[in-house]
Amino acid sequence: MKNGCAMIFLALVVTLTSACATLGRFGPAYDSFNRGLSLFNQGRFAESVEHLEDATRRDPEFAEAYLYLGRAYISQSRWRDAIQPLRTAFRLSPRQSQQEIMNLLVDAMFAAALNDFHLGGGPTPPTRSKEIL
C-alpha cells in the first residue's frame, strides 16, 4: 500500500513539475516568438524582427527570443544590431548554449568591424605631394 501511494505521489509530482515548466511557453511573449520564429525559418528575416523584438519586450528574460533576434539581424547583415541581443542571449542562456551564442557574437562583432573599416574598399590613403627635384 505504501509503495502504491508513493508511486501515485511521485507521478503527481512529476506531472505538476512538468506542467509548471511549460507555463512560460504560453502567453503573449511566446506567441510573438512563435510568429517570429516561423518567419525566420521561412527566410523572412526582416519580418521576423518585429515579432522577436516584441517577445523580448514582453519577457526580458526570454533568452531564445534574443538569440533569434540576433540571428535575424545577422541574416540581414545588420551586424551592429545583432550584437546587443546576442550579448543578452549569452547572459541569459545556460552554459551548454553559451558557446554557440559566443561564436555568433564574435562573428557579428568581427563583421561589424570589417564593415566599418570597409575591407577592400576602405578609405584611400592620403596622396603625397610631388616633390620637385
C-alpha positions in Angstrom: 0.0 0.0 0.0 2.8 2.4 0.9 4.6 1.7 -2.4 1.4 2.3 -4.3 0.8 5.7 -2.6 4.5 6.6 -3.1 4.2 5.8 -6.8 1.0 7.9 -7.1 2.6 10.8 -5.2 5.7 10.6 -7.4 3.6 10.6 -10.6 1.6 13.6 -9.3 4.9 15.5 -8.5 6.3 14.7 -12.0 3.1 15.8 -13.7 2.9 19.1 -11.7 6.6 19.8 -12.2 6.4 19.3 -16.0 3.2 21.4 -16.2 4.9 24.2 -14.3 7.9 24.0 -16.6 5.7 24.7 -19.6 3.8 27.6 -18.1 6.3 30.0 -19.6 5.6 28.6 -23.0 2.2 30.3 -23.2 1.3 33.9 -23.3 2.0 37.0 -25.4 5.8 36.7 -25.4 5.7 33.1 -26.6 3.1 33.9 -29.2 5.2 36.7 -30.6 8.3 34.4 -30.5 6.5 31.6 -32.4 5.4 34.1 -35.1 8.9 35.5 -35.4 10.5 32.0 -35.4 8.1 30.9 -38.1 9.0 33.9 -40.3 12.7 33.4 -39.5 12.5 29.7 -40.6 10.9 30.8 -43.9 13.8 33.1 -44.5 11.7 36.2 -43.9 14.2 37.8 -41.6 13.2 41.4 -41.8 9.6 40.5 -40.9 10.6 38.2 -38.1 12.5 41.1 -36.3 9.3 42.9 -35.3 7.8 39.8 -33.6 11.1 38.7 -31.9 11.6 42.3 -30.6 8.0 42.2 -29.2 8.8 38.8 -27.5 11.9 40.3 -25.8 9.9 43.4 -24.7 7.1 41.2 -23.2 9.6 38.9 -21.5 13.1 40.4 -20.9 14.4 37.1 -19.7 13.5 35.2 -22.9 17.0 34.1 -24.0 15.8 32.2 -27.1 14.0 35.3 -28.4 17.2 37.3 -28.0 19.2 34.6 -29.8 16.9 34.5 -32.8 16.6 38.3 -32.9 20.4 38.4 -33.2 20.4 35.7 -35.8 17.7 37.6 -37.8 19.9 40.7 -37.8 23.0 38.7 -38.9 20.9 37.2 -41.7 20.3 40.7 -42.9 23.9 41.7 -42.5 22.9 44.1 -39.7 26.0 43.3 -37.7 25.8 46.1 -35.2 22.2 45.5 -34.4 22.9 41.8 -33.8 25.5 42.4 -31.0 23.2 43.6 -28.2 20.6 40.8 -28.5 23.3 38.2 -28.7 25.0 39.6 -25.6 21.8 39.4 -23.8 21.1 35.8 -25.0 24.6 34.8 -23.8 23.9 36.3 -20.4 20.5 34.6 -20.0 21.4 31.2 -21.5 22.5 28.1 -19.7 26.2 27.2 -20.0 25.7 24.5 -22.6 24.3 27.0 -25.1 26.7 29.8 -24.5 29.5 28.6 -26.8 27.2 28.7 -29.9 26.0 32.2 -28.9 29.6 33.3 -28.3 30.5 32.1 -31.8 27.7 34.2 -33.3 28.6 37.2 -31.2 32.2 37.1 -32.3 31.1 36.8 -35.9 28.8 39.7 -35.6 31.4 41.9 -33.9 34.1 41.0 -36.5 31.8 41.6 -39.4 30.7 45.0 -37.9 34.3 46.0 -37.5 35.1 44.9 -41.1 32.1 46.7 -42.3 33.2 49.9 -40.5 36.7 49.5 -41.9 35.3 48.9 -45.4 37.6 46.0 -46.1 38.7 46.0 -49.7 37.0 49.3 -50.5 38.2 51.3 -47.5 39.4 54.8 -47.4 42.2 55.6 -49.8 45.5 56.6 -48.2 46.4 60.3 -48.4 48.3 61.2 -51.5 51.8 62.7 -51.2 52.5 65.9 -52.9 55.0 65.6 -55.7 58.4 66.9 -54.7 60.3 69.0 -57.2 63.8 67.7 -57.6 
